[in-house]
Amino acid sequence: MMRGTGLRDTATQLVNPRNLAELRQRTLVHLAAAALLFGWLAAIRAFHTYRVGCLAVTAVLVVGPLSALQLRRRNLLAACYLLILSCIAATALETWLFPSGMGRHYYPVVVVASGLVVSHSGLFAVAAVAALVNVAVSRWQGIGLWDVERVVNPTLFIFLTAAAAYLGSRQLQVALGWTETSYNRALEMLTELRERRATLARTAKALEEAYRRIERMNYALIDARAAAEDARRLKA
């Protein structure tokens, strides 16, 4: 019985579907921590360069990740997109504050990170949003739509990165999907096994009670026979 209980507890732990959700939550926590680190570095740069406006990047990279961490227990997918959009907004601010800087080249980093927590369609949606934001910021700065260095090349690089992230994460996504399906199937089988064991236990209990009743009836029959024999001897 102890062996069966241990096996049941082990199976319950293995097929618990919450394990995958916890894995995604841990990935989100790691990405949020990385975003907070970049926010801290942006704050240091703001104080060293005496550009208070750069603190807007820090604010976005602090408020967004912290809000995503608060939201992840209630809605993990919404928390993932909140973190991604916060990183895109921070990159847009970086590009706007430093037009000749490296801000435009940070969008692909956000796209790669998003591939760890969103679906394939969500990955390309993030890439499209990042490309549109880059074009919008460039136009706001007076840059031409067909500027190769600051519009065309970054846009192509964003979508090429999305394609590479898709190819790199496709097998992982498929494996996770198969694993989740297997977990759910194993959980259903375990539940069915428990129900059958409960039914067998009830049947065994009913048989035991029937055996006890038969045994009591047998004892009563023996007593009745003994009483009848005693009565015959007394009459004789």
N, C-alpha and C positions, 0 to 999 in steps of 0.2 A: 504493500500500500504506500509506503514511504517512497519507493522507487517511482511508482506511478505519479505521485504528487509532484516529485521533483521534475519529472519529464513534462508534466503539464505546465508547471511554472516556467520551465525553460522555453517551451513552445510559445507560451503566452508572451514572453519577453521578445522572442525572435520575430513573431508575426505582428507585433504592435505597429500599426501604420503611423503612429505618431513619430517614429524614429526618423522617417524621411522629412517630415515637417520640421523637426528639430534640426536636422542637417541643413535645411534651407535657412532656418532662422540663424544658425551659427554663421553661415556664409554671409548673411545680411549684416550680422554684427561685425564681422571682420571688415567688410566693405565700409561700414559706417565708421569704424575705428580709423581706417585709412583716410577717409574724407575728413575726419576731425584732425588728423595729423597734418594734412595739407592746409586746413584752416589755421592751425597753429603756426605753420610756416609762413602763411600769408600775413598773419598778424605781426610776426617778427619782421618781415620785409617792410610792412607798412610803417613800423616805428623807426626802422633804419633809414628808410627813404623819405620819411616825413611826409608821406602822402596818406592823409587820413581817409581819403576816399577808398583806399585799398582795403580798409576794414569792412567794406560791404561784402567783399569776397569771403572774408572770415565769418561774417554774420551768416551768410547763406550756408557755408560749410559747417556751421555749428548748429543752427536752428533746424536745417533740413535733416541731417543724420539723427539728431536727438529726437525729433518728431517721428522719424521712421522707427526708431527703437521703441518709442512709446506705443506706436501703432501696430507693431509686428504681432503682438499676441492676439489682437482682435481681427486684423485683416493683413495677412502676410503679403499678398500680392500688391495691395495698395501701398504698403510700407516700402516695398521694393521700388515701385514706380516713383514714389515720393523721393526716395534717396537718389534715384537716377536723374529725375528732373532737377533736383537741387544741385547736383554736380554739373548738369548742363547749364543751369543758370549761373553758377559760379564761373564756369568756363567762359560764358558770354560776357560777364562782367570783367573778367581778366582780359579778354580780347578788346573790349571797349576801352578799358583804362590804359592798356598798353598795346596800341595798334600795331606796332612793329615788333612786339614780343612773340613768345612761343605759344600764346593762348590757343590759337587755332589748331595747334597740333595736340591739344589735350582732349579734343572730342573723341578721337579713336580710343583713347584709354577708357573713357566712360562707356563706349560701345562694347569694348571687350569685357569690362566689369559687369555690364548688364547681361551679357550672355551667360553668366553664372547663376542668375536668379530669375530670369524671365524665359518665356517660351521662344521658339524660333520666330514666330510672327511678331512677338513683342520685341525681339532683337532688331529686326529690320524697321519696326516702327520707331524705336529709339534712334536708329541711324538716320531715318528720315527727319525726325524732329531736330536732331543735332545739326544736320545739313541745312535745314531751313533757318534755324537760329543763327548759324554762321553767316548765311546769305543776308539775313535781316540786319545783323550787326554791321556787316560790311557795307551794305547799302546806307545804313544810318551814318557811317563814317565817310560817305561820299565815294566809296570804292565802286568801280564798275562791275557789272554783273559777270562779265567774262574775264575778269582779272585772273590770270593764270596762277600767280603765286599765292594770292590771298582768298580766292573763291573757288576756282576750278580744281586746283590740286587738292586743297583740303577736303572738298566735297567728294572727289574720287577716292581719296584715301579713307574717308569715313566709310563709304560703302564697300570698299575692298576689305577693310578691317572687319566689317559686319559679315561679309561672306566668309572670311577666314575663321572668324569666331563661330559661325554657323557650322562650318565643316569640322572644326575642332570639338565643338560641344555636342554635335549630333549624336555620336555614339554614346556619350555620357547620358544625354537625355533619354535615348532609347533604352539604355540599360536601367536607368532609374525608373522608367515607365514599366518595364518588365518586372523589375524588383517590387514595385508597388503593387502591381497586379498579382504577383505571386504571394506577397504578404496578405493581401485581401483574401485571396483564394484559400491560403492556409488558415487564416482566421475563421473563415466560413466552415472549413473542414473541422477545425478544432471545436467550434461551437456545436456542430452536428455531432461530433464524437461525445461531447459533454452531455448533450441531450440523450443520446443513446445509452450512455453509461447511467444517467439518471433513470431512464426507463428500465434498464436491467436491474438497477438497485431496487426500484419499486416492485418489479416482478419478483425478485429474490425475497424481498420482505413479505410480499403476499404469500409466496410459497412457504416461507418459514412459518407464518401465522397459520396457514392451512395445515401444515405438518403438526403444529402444536395442537390444533383443534382435533385432528385425527388421533394424535397420541392421547389426548384427554378422553376422547370417546372410547379408545381402546382400553384405557384404564377403567373407565366406567363400565364397559362391557365385561371386563374381568371381574370387577366387583359384583356386577349383577349375577354372573355365573356362580361366583362363590356363594352369594346369598341364596341362590336357587338350590345349590347343593346342600347348604346348611339347612334350608327349609325341608328338603327331601329327607335328610337324615333325622330331623326332628320328628317328622311324620312317621318315619319308620320306627 
